């Protein structure tokens, strides 16, 4: 099939934008759902991404220091087959426990394997799967058939479009807005090979951030011989746990969240009570005895590492259930209310739901003990670059100098916006004033305005953050992938493309 055309006599053409974990799950579910329909509802699936399948930004880094932050038993691409990832690992010689973490590259290899398996299954069912190695700039929706506009100026036509893109735009930390293009400023620690090539060895490096991305940066930099300082407005490192694993049991207190009133002025207090009661179901040890209250972040890290290694940390057993209870509660709640709720619980999300694995915590402590790593007591209030060095000042502290600055504050969620005439869906911000797609309905389909009919464009994965929190939680992503794929195939079988 030539680029830009559709052979309608051979089934519908579906375009999947993104070939990472979300896109791979979408593809696998599309093929599976289409194979169970009579005839050939889907003839061609076009997967558009410059990355090789499975090796997206989330998992596509082969450095062994970069670990999944969630256990193997919550990383399946198939919600009805939760042990699929563990089975893949076992087939390749892995002998670890299902509730432990593996290198991210192992997850990328799993996604790549399932991508190839889906392509082979599609071929046996008479479907074609092709990857188009390009970026999608926008989706044209004027004139009936959606058309994907690529970065080389060409277009692809498709009957249905599923947007399963990940994150791409790094956040810009406070005080560093003027330095984003500076040669001694890296906007992200990923990919790790770029970090290594840009810095060489033996540098003084300031890392902006203190959560997961900053921990990754610190581990990479310290291993390569750099003296590293972490700084963030909170000055707090994540808590420590063995892993983020599948819930060991049901939690009735969390199920009670669904019945709470979003408008209740005591909502946050009632939710906190639900979480505390759920933790108590895992043992008699109170939550306050499962964490450290030390003010110094390194001492707190050491104490919480010791608690986790001693098996005294039970709260991680509720983490996945909390994520999913909050997601279910927020689904359909007005976006402003959801954002306010998440801001209220940022302390819990930042320290506990995105906690460190005990393996990485122990590595950080070893680097702190040798002097290769420190946590700054305050965030910079002034920054300048002169005479080949960064000069950074924090309140009440003498200026410090660094050779490089690495931004590790994470990435902005993907945003969709409408072009000027309302017929073009832009996959990146169009600048101030551009009308954004600020909400998705339960069907996860794009609409030009509230109450307008849905377009033949679905969103799955992190792009659904405009509707739900924790849109990057893989168990949520793959449920969305299955649901969206089923709706697309069902519509194709009906010959309408609409529900």
N, C-alpha and C positions, 0 to 999 in steps of 0.2 A: 504494500500500500504506500503510495507516495505521500510525502509529508504534506499535510494540509488538506487531505481528502478523506472521505469516508465511503467505504463500500457497504451500503446499507443492506445489501442482500445477503450479507454474511455475518449477521449479528451486529449488535451495537458496539460502538467504540467507547471505552471508558479510559479516561486519563487519570492517573494517580500521580500527584505532585509530591515527590519525596520518596526516597528509597532507604530510609533508615528503619528503625524498629517499627514506627507507626505505619509507614508505607509498606513494609514487608508484611505486617499483619493484615493490612487492608488487601493486598494482593492475594495472600493465601486464602482469606475468607471469600474474596470475589470468585476465585477459581473453584473453591469448594462449593459455594452456593450455586454457581452457574452449572456445575457438573451434575447437580441434582435436579435441574429443570429439563423439561422436554424441549427438544429442538436445540437451538443455539442462541440463547438470549444475548450472550456477550460473545462477539467474535474476536475482538482485539482489545488488549489492555496495553496502554502506553504508560510507562513509568518514566517520569521526567526528573532527573537529578544528575548532577555532575559527579557525585560520589559513587563508588562501586557499591552494589547492593549490600545493605547491612552495616556498612562502615560509615554511618553518619556521624554528626558531631557528638552525640550522646555517648556512643560506645566505640567509635572508630579511631582509637588511638592504641597502637600496639605496645606502648611502654608498659612493662609489667608492674610498675609502681602504681598505675592508675587502676583502682579496683572499683567494681560495682559497689554501690552503697546499700544495695538490697540483696537479700539472700537468693540463692538459686531457685528456691521453691516459690518465689513470687515473680519470676521473670519469664514465664511462658508467654509465647505469642498467641496462645489459644486459651480463652477463658474456660472452655469446657474440658481442657486437657492441661491442668495446672502442673503436671509433672513432665511436660514435654521438654523443657530446657534441661532438667536433671537427667532425663533419658538420653538426650543428645550428649551431655557431658560424659555420662557413663559409657556410651558407645565409643567415646574417644579416650577412654582410659582413666577418667577422673574417679577418684575414690573418696572424695570429701563428703561431709554431711550436707544434706539438702538445705539446712538452715544457716549455712555459712556463705560467704561471699567469694567471688572468683574475679580474676582480672577482666576488665571491660572488653578486652580483645576476644575473650571467650564468648561473650555475648554477641559481639559483632560477627564472629565466625558462625555462631548458631543462626543468626538472622540471615547471613549469606547462604547457608545451607538450606534453610527453609524457603528462601527466595528461589533458589535453583530447583528445589523440589516442586514448588508451585508452578514454575515455568514448564517443567516436564509434565506435570499433571494436566496443565492447560493444553499442551501439545497433544496429549493422548485424547483429550476431549474435543479436539478440533478447534481450539482457540489459539491465538497468537499473543505472546507477551514480548514486547520490545522495550528496551531502555533507550531513551533519548537523553544523551549527555549534554544537558543545557540547563540554564536557569529560566524559570518562568517569571516574566516581569508582570504580566497581568492576564486577566481572562476577559475577553470581549464577549458581551452578552447581548449585543444588538443584532437583530436579524435572525433570531432563532437559535441556530447551532452555536454552542460555546466555542470560542477559538482562543487557544493558549498562545500568547505572544511571547516569544523567546528572546534571550538577550542578543542573539545574532540577527534579529530583525525578522526572522521567519515566523510562521504561524502553524499551529496544529489544530485541526478540528476534532471535536469529540462530542458524543451525545451526552455524556455525563462526566463531571469532573469531581474528584475527591482531593481536597487539600490536606495533605498529611505531612506538612513541612515542620521542621524543628525550629530551634532558635538560631539566629545568625548575628544579631547586632549586639555587641557588648554594651553594658551599661557604662556611663561616664561618671566616675566618682566625683564627689564634691571637691572643688578646688583644682581639678585637673582638666577642666573644659578647654583651656587654651593649648593643651599639650597633646591632644589626641593623635596628631600626625607626627609627633616628635620622634626622631630616630632612636632615642634612648628610652622611649615609652612603648611598652607592648600592651596592646589593648586586651589581651587574653593570654593565659598560659597554654592554650591549646592552638594548634597541635604541639605536642611536647618537642618534636623535632625542630620546629621553628624557634621555640624558646632556647633550645640548646645552641642552635646555630647563631642566634642573635647575640647571646651573651658570652660565649666562649667559656672561660673558667676563671675562678678566683675573684669574682666581683662582689661589691657591696650592693645588695638589692633590697629595695623597699617594695613589699607586696601590699597592695591595697585590698583589704578584705580580711575576714577571719573565719569564713564559713567553708563549705566544701571545696569550692574552686581555689580558695587561698591555701587550704591544706594541701591540695594537689600541687600547687605551685611551690610551696615550702618543701615538700618531699622531693620534688624534681630538682630544685635549686640546691638544696643541701647535699643531695647525693652527688651533684656535679661540682661541689667544692665552693659554692658561693656562701657568703655570710649574709643571712637573710633576716629581715625584720618584717613582722606582720603588723598592720595598723588598720583599725576600723573605728567608726564612731562608738560602737558598743564596747570595744576592747574585749569581747567575750568569745571564747572558742566554743564549738558545739559540745554537747554532752557526749558520753561514751557508751556504746552498747556492743554486744557481740555481733548483731546484724539486725537488719530490718526484715523479719521473716513472716511467714504466713501466720495468721491468728491461731493460737492453740485451742481456742474454744469460742463459743458464742458469748457475747457481752450484753445482757439485757439493759444495763444502764446506758450503753451507747445507742441501743435500739430506741430508747426513750427520746433521744434527740429529735427524731423525726416528728414527734408530736409537740415540740416546743413552738412557741409563737415568735416569728421573726421580729415582730414589733414590741416584744416584751422588753421593758427597760432593764430588766434583770437577766436578760438572755445570756450574757457572757458568764455571769455567776452560776447560772443553772447548768450551762454547758461544762464549766469547770468541775462542778459537782459530779456530773455524769462521768467524766474522765477519771476523777479520783476514785469513785466507787468501782469503776471497771478495773483499775489497778489493784484494788483491794481483793478482787476475786482471784488474783494470781498468787496470793500469799498474805500472811499477816503483817509483813514488814511494811511500815508506813512509807509513803512516797518520799517524805522528807529525809528518811534514812537511806534512800537509794541514790541520793545525789549529794554532791558536796556544796557547802555554802562558803567556801573559801573565796576571798576577794581577789586574790592573785590568780590570773588565768592559768598559769603553769601549775601552780599548786592544786588548783581545782581539777585540772586535767589529770594530774597524778592520782589524786584521791578517787576520782571517778573511774579511772582505769583500773585501780586496785579493786573497787567494788564490782566492776564488770568481770574481772578475772576470777574473783572469788565467788561468782554466781549470786551476788547480792542484789543485782539489778533485775527486777522483774518488769518494770514499766515498759521496756521495748516490746513485750508481748502484746500490748494493746495498740502499738503505734499504727500498724496497717489498718486496724479496725477503726481507729480514730480518724485517720485520713478519709476512709470510705464513708464513715458516718457524717463527717463534716461536708463531704462532697454531696452526699445524698440530700442533706438538709438544705444546702445552698442552691441545689438545682431548682431553678424557677424563682428564687428570691431575687428582688431587684438588685441590679449590679452594685449600686451605691451602698446598699445595706451589706452585701457580701464583702465588699472592699473594706468597709468599716469594721466588720467582724474579724477579718483577717488581720487588719492592723492591730486590733485589740489582742489577738493571739500571736502576734509576731514573736514574742519571747518564747512561746512554746514551739512554734514552727521552726524558728531559727536554731534553738538549742537542742530540741528533743526529736522532732520528726525528721530532721536532717542531721541526726547525730553521727559521730565518727564510729567507724568500726574500731574495735580494740586493737587490731593489728596496726592501723594507722596512728592511733593514739600513742602506742608504745614507740613507734618510729619517731613521732614528734618529740616525745620526752627524751629520747636518746640524742636527738640533735640539740635540744635545749641544754642537756647536760654537758655537751662538748663545746657549747658557746657558738655553734653554727647558726642557731635559731634563737630569736627573742621576740617577745610580743611587746610592742610599744605601749607605754602607759597612756598616751593620748593621740588623737588624730591630728594631722597637720592643720594649722590655721593659715600658714603661708608657704608658698612653693615658688622656687625660682630655679632656672638652669643657667649657669654661667661658668666659664673657664673649664668646661668639660665635666662638670659635676652638678648633681641636683643638691640644692640647699633647702632643707625642710625644717620648719619651726613649728613646734606645738606649744600650747599654753603653758607657761611656767617652766619650760625646758630650754636648754641651750640648743642652737641650731645643729642639725646633723647633716652629713653629706652622704650621697649614694651615687653609684655609677649608673644604675638602671632603676626604672620603676616598672613594675608589672601589675597591671590591673587584673584583679581576680575577684571582682564584685559580681560576676555572673552576667547573664544576658537578658535583654529585654524580650518579653514575649512577642510572638509575631502579631502583626496588625494588618487588618484588611481595610481598605478605604475605597471609596468610589471616585472615579474620575469626574471631570467637570460636567460632562453631559449625562452622567448616571448610567452609562452603558458599558463601562469598563471597570472591572474589579481589580484594584491594584494590590499586589502582594507585598508591598512595602509602603511606608508612610509617604503621602504625597505632599507633605508640608503643612504648615498652619492653615486651618480653615477647611481642609479637605474632609468631607463627611466620612467618618469611619463606620465600620460595621461593629457597633458597640454591643450587640446582643445577638444571640442565637436562640431560636425556639428549641423545643424538645426534639424536633426531627433533625437538628444540626444542619439545616439547610440555610443558605444565604438568602436574605430578602433585601430588597432595595429600601424598604421602609417598614415600620411596624404595621402589621396587617396586610402587607402586600403579598401577592402569591410567591411561593418559593421558586428560586432559580434551580437549574439543574447542577448546582454546585453544593457539595457537602464539605464539612470540616470534621476532621478526626485528629485527636492528639492534642498537643500543647496549644494549638490555635483555639481550642474551645475554652480558654481561660476567661473569655468574656462572659461565659455562662456559669462555669464552676471553678472552684479553687482546686489546687493540686492537679491541674490538667496534664502534668507530665508524669503522674503516677502510672506506672506501666499497666497495672491491672485495670485501671480505668481506661487507658488508651486502647487496650486490646478488646475490651468490651465495646467501646465505640466503633472500633474497626469492624468487628463482627456485625454490629447492628447496621452501620452504614452500608457495608457490602451487601447485606441481605436486602436492604431497601432498594439499592440500585439494581440488583439482579431481579427482584420482584417487579420493579417498574419496567425493566427491559422485557421480562417475560410477558407482561401485559401489553407491551408495545407502545407505552405512553411515556415512560421515563418519569412519571409523577405518581405519587401515592394516591 
